[in-house]
């Protein structure tokens, strides 16, 4: 039995009661920008996996790099001049060459996407929003552009609801007078949630306005600079209080990321 008429009546009643949630339909330009951002996100994952394959190949043969951070210029020279000669056997060397070439090709692809995103962030409809978001620590051009195109219409949220939209609020199983909260819901856009969590770590260190931040502030309006400075100070103080309470860093960082989402919203809806 077809229920189209009954469904239509039900939807009309919900609409009359204002119980229908509106959704934001992205424009063609916004959807194209999302494709670019998501291609870069996929490339980041590919590069991470390629690097893991190469490092684990060396680890199986007892070759470990101890001289500083990995995947730097110094580490690249170590791979070519010290790690490779220690591999015995032509098949193993061929496997190393294949994995190493994959790392180089994927890194070059990521750099090209970074350049394309940087150009689009500098001259597009998202430029004012990206520059306002850049007033916060941890929100670079790539992060700000990704947040701008993934969220889309920021005006459909508030400072309190943006955190739940990206899944950074605690899950809850409450009944009657008992209230039980669990881990975060992890609903919504995974990419946005990861960017906010990574950006939140930047607020742990002491807040100082350096050259990079001043250069970003020069591109933003005065109101955004003041709001960004206020947010940076507030988020760092939150980190200090969490540390004083001996809060687990990963849990504290998620709380900071949730509040950072609210500060991003306040900058996004800020009038020019």
Secondary structure, DSSP 8 states (H G I E B T S, - for coil): ---HHHHHHHHHHHHHTT---------HHHHHHHHHHHHHHHHHHHHHHHHHHHHHHHHHTT----SSSSSSHHHHHHIIIIIGGG--SHHHHHHHHHHHHHHHHHHHHHHHHHHHHHHHHHSSTTHHHHHHHTTSTT--HHHHHHHHHHH--GGG--TTHHHHHTT-SEEE--BTTB--EEEE---S-HHHHHHHHHHHGGGSS-----HHHHHHHHHS-HHHHHHHHHHHHHHHHHHHHHHHTT--HHHHHHHHHHHHHHHHHHHHT---
